[in-house]
């Protein structure tokens, strides 16, 4: 009895203007998903998860470029757009490190190091230390720095993890030195509000594992 009613309602609904579709690809959010797939591939021995993670990472690294070699924030209507924020670099770099750990292919470690060099060039606050959220190429009036977690892990915290993981996987002391500068910037905040800085505190585990 309901089938013809549903069919009639569907027919009428199709005559209405359809709502807008948000079909953009966001670099940072895909970085989170790529890392999740890579970790799941390790945990469950799922090659298909790893293949999806690699395909997505290769797409982002190749297509999500703007104004030369800068990383782009979004992909929409077949093209890259908007300069990436720190979280885009941070989450994608973390994903590349995890892909290296999952595949032992040094290509991914090299990609992570390339992203790290761009981050240091675009986002580092040379006066006070730490990373800005944006690279200053957009129209925002100010550049902010923050280390606390929100609805997503702190991108500064993820960058701290990335530096320590790069040091752990590659043995380059310059990554450890940069990590120590970040820890010095946020050490008082971590002590006074540890629950707000769990991503940064979690990064300390990489030091204690050595």
Order of alpha helices (4+ residues) and beta strands (2+ residues): alpha-beta-alpha-alpha-beta-beta-beta-alpha-alpha-alpha-alpha-alpha
